[in-house]
Structures are given as C-alpha cells and as structure tokens.
Amino acid sequence: MSQKQRDGMNYAPVGEARAVVQPGEFQVAAMHLDHGHIAGMCNGLVEAGATLKWVYDPRPERAAAFAAAYPGVAIARSEAEVFDDPDINLVAAAAVTNERAPLGIRAMQAGKDYFTDKAPLTTLEQLADVRATVAATGRRYWCYFSERLHVEAAILAGYLIDEGRIGRVLQVTGFGPHTLNASSRPDWFFNREQYGGILCDIGSHQIEQFLYYAGVDDAEVVSAHIANHNHPEYPELEDFGEAILRAANGATQYFRVDWFSPDGLDTWGDGRTFILGTDGYIELRKYTDIARGRGNQLFIVDHNGMEQIDANGKTGYPFFGQLILDSLNRTETAMTQDHIFAAARLCVEAQNAAVRLPANPV
C-alpha cells in the first residue's frame, strides 16, 4: 500500500486529457500550496487544456517541488507577480483553510477568477466579504469539492439521477472517514481557528453532495455533533462529526465524518454515499470496495432490477473543462455561484451549531 493511497491529503486523480481549449487560451497560476489537493486541482485543469503558467508559494522549496512536478511552470517571486499578469485567467490555490477567502478576495480584486480547495471559507463574515467581492468584481469563486467532482462513481450517480432512474431524491446519507496520519500533518491542521472544524472542513464535501443530488438550492441544519474522542494530545482537533440537514422540499441528509480509518484499510478512507429515491436507490463505494476490489463502484436498485457498475473510465472528470469554458464565456454550467455559497454557508452553520460530545462518556 503506497503512502499516496493512505493519505487523502495527497489524493490527486489523473484522468484522460480532454482539452476544451487550445494551448495558451486559458492560463492558470497555482498559489499557496498548503494542502496536497492542489495537485488534483491542477491535474484536472491541465487535462482539460489549461496552461499552467505560474506557481507561487511563500516557501520556495514548496514552489520548487511543484515546478518539478509540472514542467514548464515558472516560479513567481510574489503574489503581485501573478496578480499583475494580464494573461492569467484563474488562480488555483490550496491555502490554509481560514486564509482561503482573503486570498480569493485579493485574486478577484486583481481581475482573476479563483478556484480554492475545500472548505471554501471558515466564517460567515468571510462569506459576506466573498459575496460582496463577487458582486463588485464580476469574478467567480469556485471550490474543489473533490469527493464528488473527482470521483467517477459520484459523477455517474448524478447522471443516473438526472435520467430519473431512482425517481425524486428523498434522502442522502454520506460517510466520509479519513486516515489521520498525524505525523504528516502541518501544525495548522490541529488549530481550530485555522482549519475551521471537522464539519466545516471535510463535512463540506457531504453537504455539497446533498444539495447536488437532492437538487435543492438550500437547506437548514437540524442537528450537529462534534467530538475529540481519542486524540487528547491534539486538544483542538475534532476527530468525529455528524449532522442532519433538511431541505424545503422534505429531502433530508445524515452524514458522518471522522479520522478513524484503521491501518488495515487499503486506502485513506472508505467513503460511501447512499441516495434514496422514490423509485430506487444508489450506493457509492468511492475509494474501495472492502475485501472485494477497487473503488469507484456504483450499485443501483430500481423497479427493473439490481446492477453493479464499475465506474472506472466511464465518465472522466467533466467539471474542469466546464469550469474553463464558464470562466471564458461567463456562464454557469460547472457549478453555480449560489450553489457554492449555499454549501459554504451550511458547513459553517453546522459547525457553529454543533454540540460537543464528551470525550469519555460514563
């Protein structure tokens, strides 16, 4: 088992090149490489035809390592060198979580669209500032919700729902377990103010998927819990979180996220999603099908029967090409801005509403 398989922080799928633009037509800069998801973000953009022109990081060694992995990218000396380049269409970044919104605001004020790792922000005040900047500049603030956008089984599930295979979606249940690998994590990962809390952080994937699969614009947080059950050496870490959400149309969600993947698992997390509809249901086994085979497995049951679909190689990763064309054409096919803002708000509201469970219940 490779370290890459065991570490979700460096999960970076590689897909088939499906360019939607000519070389040089859409130019990108990568900045603030604090989270390994920047590699997945850039892989997807490059495969869709983007030209990766610049990389900037305050730590020169990190920028140099990135440049070595992406031949042809130039190392910028400052943020300003990137922001002042009129050829840059988009800034992609994976900054420390509570620094993502301020960086995005600077990028949009410089006339660039912005593509950030999840979670997109950590406070409602940041959300208000980002909303105001989007309105003032006309630029876009995208987010990399990789657990849907970079998983073919999750993409295929959306297609099947759109085809009406399971009818109207009533409930979505999501499980997002992760492997802690504490020794490989940066200091900010254990600082509550910086990472935003478990429901805001990895819970953002689950909330975004609920909005998407249920086809709803918004929801409310019904209940939420957080805990540090087993890591007293990291007092600000939350190693467990769960929440229930409800949409105006009656669709509901329960999700659980945690840092308790055992060492015997063959990947960094046994991520699963269950989608119940009026005419059937879908189960996604995203990263592994335990003790049976590889991940990207979709199971669907409807009135016509039962089916297992190996989604590997079935869909590719269309989000990235759609994002590029949206940026050039000022359209909203990849993901609407309102959808991103709703997911961002709900993950912060879930975090703010969460009741802390006792670490050692009697």
C-alpha angles and dihedrals in degrees: 000000000000125000087239091059091048097048117069090186088071098039103138116163120208116213140179116291109253106168117199094181138040120259110284094013093106116030125193138191124204115213140177102014098199095133126047092229087086087082093056091046093051094042090057094047095047092047087054091054104268118147111229102215108163141024124191130180129156088233106069093202091059092050090048092052090050092049090051090054093048108042115211098031114125123224112237120215095216145000088258092061088060097040092048093054106101092200094066112101099176140022115211116195143168101192127163103296099251090047095055097086096048090048091049091051091053091048094049092046086055089056098258130126112236132222115188135183117248134301090053094203142344109225140042088237090059090049091054091050093049092048090051092049093049089051093047098045104030089227126133130247108204127181132210105232091177098178088072105020097048100038117083094205089056091049092048090051089059091052092050092049090050089052089056095243094144100024121228114357112244105171140009123199118191134187119193109176118170138190111246101211086181096184091061096049124100120241093255090062088072096044112095096207092051102044096035100227131289097279092049092045115040091004088069089074091057096047093048090052092051092053091047101045095040090048094229131142097213146357142188131242109245098180140341139186135192132183147170097220102164114008108076090155087070102047095179095049118104107207096179135039138164137174145177121218131187129198127209091252091059097258113139139194136204118187137173127198126182148153097236106104105143123234092248093066113106095225141027096272141359094231114187137173128194118197119191119199135177091257104031146330142251131212122196122201096189111180104013141006095217117241090349112069147291128337132254091079120153123193119194130183121186138149090287098055145275128308139179115205124194099215096191107125094002104108112007116208107294096171094082097054090045090051091052093050091045090053092050097041098033091235132135110229101119097051131329122245090234090056091053092047092048092052091046093050095046095050090053092045091050090050093047093048096046120123113220113234119219114263094222109026116195 
